[in-house]
Amino acid sequence: MKLRSRIYNEPIEMQEHRHGYIPQAFLWHGHCYRVHAVERCWTVLKRRQNVGRRCFLVRCAEGTFELYQNLATNTWHLHKAQWHERARLA
């Protein structure tokens, strides 16, 4: 199956969490994406700015998404998406 990648850096709305912070479902451009698996999670800290991000690589039916939570503002964002060929490209 072919995959298409694209960088977005757009805000998303987190719909459901597991264990208080692991993404389970998120809303982006009016579509709810259900997370089937978390492939990877990591934290990025920028010491000079005292800003942190909690990052997740998640797999959904539509493709693989790199999400992050800005820890200073508690906002969620879609950084990058790798779409399955059959999935819609928003």
C-alpha positions as CSV (number, residue, x, y, z in Angstrom):
1,M,0.0,0.0,0.0
2,K,1.4,3.4,-1.0
3,L,1.7,6.2,1.6
4,R,1.7,9.9,1.0
5,S,3.3,12.2,3.6
6,R,2.6,15.8,4.4
7,I,3.5,18.3,7.2
8,Y,0.5,20.3,8.6
9,N,1.4,21.8,12.0
10,E,-2.3,22.5,12.7
11,P,-4.3,22.4,15.9
12,I,-6.5,19.4,16.7
13,E,-9.1,18.7,19.3
14,M,-8.3,15.7,21.5
15,Q,-11.5,13.7,21.9
16,E,-10.4,10.8,24.1
17,H,-7.3,9.9,26.2
18,R,-6.1,6.7,27.8
19,H,-4.3,6.9,31.1
20,G,-4.9,10.7,31.2
21,Y,-2.6,11.6,28.3
22,I,-2.3,8.9,25.6
23,P,-4.3,9.8,22.4
24,Q,-7.3,7.6,21.7
25,A,-9.3,9.8,19.3
26,F,-8.9,13.3,17.9
27,L,-10.9,15.6,15.8
28,W,-9.3,17.4,12.8
29,H,-11.2,19.3,10.0
30,G,-14.5,17.8,11.2
31,H,-13.4,14.2,11.1
32,C,-12.8,12.0,14.1
33,Y,-9.7,9.8,13.8
34,R,-9.7,6.7,16.1
35,V,-6.2,5.6,17.3
36,H,-5.6,1.9,16.7
37,A,-2.0,1.9,18.1
38,V,0.6,4.2,19.5
39,E,3.8,3.4,17.7
40,R,6.1,5.7,19.7
41,C,6.0,8.4,22.3
42,W,8.7,10.9,23.4
43,T,9.2,14.3,25.0
44,V,11.0,17.2,23.5
45,L,12.2,19.9,25.9
46,K,13.6,23.3,24.8
47,R,15.6,24.4,27.9
48,R,16.2,28.0,26.9
49,Q,12.5,28.6,26.3
50,N,11.4,26.3,29.1
51,V,8.9,24.7,26.7
52,G,8.1,21.1,26.4
53,R,6.2,18.9,23.9
54,R,4.8,15.4,24.5
55,C,4.9,13.7,21.1
56,F,3.1,10.6,19.8
57,L,3.3,8.6,16.6
58,V,-0.1,7.0,16.2
59,R,-1.7,4.6,13.7
60,C,-5.3,5.1,12.5
61,A,-7.3,3.5,9.7
62,E,-6.5,6.5,7.5
63,G,-2.7,6.4,8.1
64,T,0.0,7.3,10.6
65,F,0.0,10.7,12.4
66,E,2.6,12.5,14.4
67,L,0.7,14.4,17.2
68,Y,2.1,16.6,19.9
69,Q,0.8,18.3,23.1
70,N,2.3,21.7,23.9
71,L,2.8,21.3,27.7
72,A,2.9,25.0,28.3
73,T,-0.5,25.7,26.8
74,N,-2.1,22.2,27.0
75,T,-3.0,22.4,23.3
76,W,-2.8,19.5,20.8
77,H,-1.5,19.7,17.2
78,L,-1.1,17.5,14.2
79,H,2.5,17.8,13.0
80,K,2.7,15.3,10.2
81,A,0.6,12.7,8.5
82,Q,1.4,9.7,6.3
83,W,-1.8,8.9,4.5
84,H,-2.8,5.5,3.0
85,E,-3.4,5.8,-0.7
86,R,-7.1,5.2,-0.3
87,A,-7.6,7.7,2.5
88,R,-8.7,11.3,1.8
89,L,-6.1,14.0,2.0
90,A,-7.4,16.9,4.0
